[in-house]
Amino acid sequence: MKEFPIPVTVEAGSQPPEEDGVELDYMQLPTETWTYEVPVVPEPDEIQGLEPGIEFLGTLATTLANQTPDAPAVVLPLTGLDDANLHLIDQVLGNGEVSIIYEGPVKARVQESVLAGVWRVQYLSDDESVERDVVEVGAIPTLISDGVFTHAAAELVVDAEKLPEGLANAPSLLVEISDKLRLSEDHTEPYVVNLSLLPNTDEDLQYLIERLGSGPAVILSRGYGNCRITSTGTRNVWWVQYFNSQDALILNTVEISRVPAVACAAREDLEDSAERLREILEVYR
């Protein structure tokens, strides 16, 4: 077989248009993805004064090794550490692929570290200053697993006599969601309603938003594209939306679960993180 003398490029705009005017077009694939990078940490002869930070990381490693995804998150306060030791911990933890903004009875920002299942949780005052700074180890921080639906409605009531004009599927979807709500408290498998496969009108989506209400948490999971998870004002009901690298919505769903699995660290994540942290700390032993 002879080699082509020039490179072959097949992309939008690279080929001559067809006679009917149709041109090659396709969805752009993500150009970025999150990957783990080994943290840059001090050499063993440079840790004078950083012993408290090393000790904290050792406690974190032990906690990780003993944690399971079904157990409550373990809280490790970052109190009593000076700026140098906090900087060391910042270096080791870094920023992972999941971020959370929580605006309920308390305000907090949460950042998963590069060690999946290790979360930096900072509680904020009204002026956005940090009032409390902790590390949590678990599938998801306690603020989400236990607190996000504290003030949410337990039931979803649909009044068929007071429906706005222009609805197509929203009433039947709300009845379906309402039926599944009762099962969600029994820790059954998540139930997903794929809105992207249904012919919903703008009025449908707006009515769903109004009836489900607004919750306090927004979770962004960055990986191969973005996943945006928003809690609603109805217990155990989440909006789960997937976007491509161009920030175009490619999948729009409503999920009924305690917490969507895409936001949580799995058993393999915790085990892998424990091993990585052990490797990082090995140099100081």
N, C-alpha and C positions, 0 to 999 in steps of 0.2 A: 504494500500500500504506500503510495506516495504521500509525503507530508505536504500540508498546505503551505504555500509560500508566504501567506499573510495571515495574521490572527483572525479568527472568526468571532464576531461579537453579535450576540443576540440579545437585544434589549429594546425597550420602547423607543421608537424613533430611529432605530438603526436599519430597519428594513424599508424598502419602498412600499408605499401604500397600495393596497389591493384596488382592483378596478371598482369595487363597490364602495370604496372610501373607508373601509374598516381597517384600523391600524392595531398593531400588537400592543396590548395593554395588560398589565397584571399588577397584583398587589405587591408593594415593596416589602421585602423582608427586613426584619430588624437589623440594624447595623451595629448595635452595641448589646452586650450581655454582661451580667455581673459574674465575676470570677473571684475566687479566693486568692489573696496575696499574703505571703508570710510577713507578719509585722516586723518592722525594723526596731529592735530593742537594744538597750545598752549592753556593752560587753561586761563580763563578770567583774572586771577590775574598775568598772565605772558606776557601780551601784551603791557606793557609800552614801548613806542617808536614805536609800530607797528600800530598805529592809521591810518597812511596813507595807509598801506596795507589793513586794514579792510575797510577803506573808498572805496578803489579801488574795493574790492570784493563786496561791497554793490552796487556800480555802475554797476558792472558786472551782479549781480543778477537782477537788474531792467532792464538792457538791454536784458537779456535772457527772462524775463517774457514778454517783448513786441516784441520779434523777431518772424518772421515767415520764413519758408523755402524758400519762393519765393522772399523775400526781399533781397536787397544787404547786404553783411556782414557789421557789424558795427565795426569800428576800435577803440580800446582803447589803446593809447600809454602807455608804461611803463616808461616814463621819470620822473625824479625827485625822484625816489625811491631808498633808499640805499640798501645795500646788505641784511640787516636783513629783510626788508619789501619784497624784491624780493624773499627771501627764504621762507617767509610765503606764498606768492602767488604760488611758486613752489610746496610747500607742498599740497596746496589745489587743484591745477590743476592736478598735476601728469602727467602720460603718458597714453594715451588711445590707441586705436587699429589702428589708421590711421596715417601714416607718409608720408611726401612728400619731395622729393628733386627737386628743381627747378633750372635749369641752362640755363637761357636765357639771355636777355639784362641785367637782374639782377640775382644775385645768392641768394638763400634763402633755408632755411630748415624749415619745418613746422611739428609740432607735435600736433595732437588732444589731448586734455586733457581727464581725466577720465569723465569729463562732456561733453558728446557728443554735438557737435556744438560750442564748445569753443576751439579755435585754437591758439597755440603759434606760431607766425611767426617771424623768425629772419632773417634779411637781412644781407648778408655777404660781406666782402671785398675780394679782390683777395687772401689775406693770410688767409682766413677763419675766421677772427675775426668778431664779431658782430657789425655792424654799426647801426642797428635800431632794436628795440625789441618791438613788439606789441602783443596784444591779439585781435583776431577777433571773432565776434559772428555771426554765420550764418550757412547755410547748407554746405558751402564750402568757403575757403578764396578767396578774390577778385583776388589774383594772378592767381588762377586757373579759376574762373568763367569768368573773363574778359581779362586776359592777356596771357593765354597759347597758343592761336591761332592767336595772333596779327600779326605774320610774316609768317603764314602758307599759303599754296596754297589754293585758293578758289575753284579750279576745279581739276579734275583728268582726264588727257588726256591719252587715250590708243591708241598707234600706232600699228595696227594689222600687219603692214608690217615689224616691227622691233622687233619681239619677239624672245627671245633666245630659244635654243633647250631644250627639256625635260619638257616643260610645259604641264599640263593637265587641271586644272581648273582655274588657275590664271587669264587668260584673261577674262573669263566670270565673275569671281568674281569682277574684277576691273570695268567692265561695270555695274554690279549690284550696287557696292558701289557708282560709279559716278552718277547713276540715283537717289540714295537716298540722295546724298549730297545737292541737291537743296531743298529737303523737310526739311532738318534738321534746316534750318534757320527760319522755321515757328513754331518752338517749338513743333513739332509733337512728338509722342511716339518714344523712342529709337528704332533703327533698329539693330538687331544683326545677324551677319553671323557666324555660328558655324563651324569653320574650323575642329574641331575634328570629325565631321560626314562625312567629305569629303575625298576622296582618293587623297590628295595632295602629290606631290613629293617634294623633298628637293628644287628642282629648282623653284617650285611654291611658296613656302614660302619665299625663298630668293628674288624672283622677287617682291612679295607683299611688302616685307620690303623696297626694293629699291624704288619702285614706290610711296609708301605712305610716305616715308621719316621719318626723326627723329624729334621729338618735344622736348621741354625743361623740361617736367615734368614726374616724375616717382612717382606713388602713391602705397603704400603698405598698404593693409587692412588686419589686423590679427584678426582672429576670430576663427571659426571652420575650421582650415586650413588657407592658405594664398591666397589672391587675389592680383595680381600685375597688375597695370593699367599704361600703358605707352602712352603718347600723341604722335601722329605722326606729320609729316610735312604737313598734309592735314587737312584742317579745319573741326573740329567736328568729327574726326576719331580717335579712340583709340584702342590699343591692350588691351584686358582684358583677363588675364590668371589666372586660378585657379590651386593651387598646394595642394597636401595633406601634411600631417605632415612629410612625408619623402622627401619633396621638389620635388616630381614627378609631372609633368604636367598632370592634369586630364581633363582640359577643356581649349581649345584655341579658342578665339573668336575675331572678329573685331566688335566694337560697334560704331554706328553713333549717337551721341547725344552731347548736350552741355557739360555735365559732367556725367559720369556713376553714376547711383543711388547708387551703392554699396559703393561709396566713400563719399556720402553726408549724412548729418544728416537730418532726417525726422522731421515732426512736433512733433511726439510723443517723439523723442529724446530731442528736445529743451524744451518741457514741463517737461519732467522727470529731465533734468539737472537743470532747474530753481527751481524745488521742492527740489532737493538734495542740491543745494547751499543755499537755504533758511534755510534748516535744519542745515547746517553747521554753518551758521552765527547766528542762533537763540541763541546760547550760549553766544554771545557777546552783546546781547541786554538787 
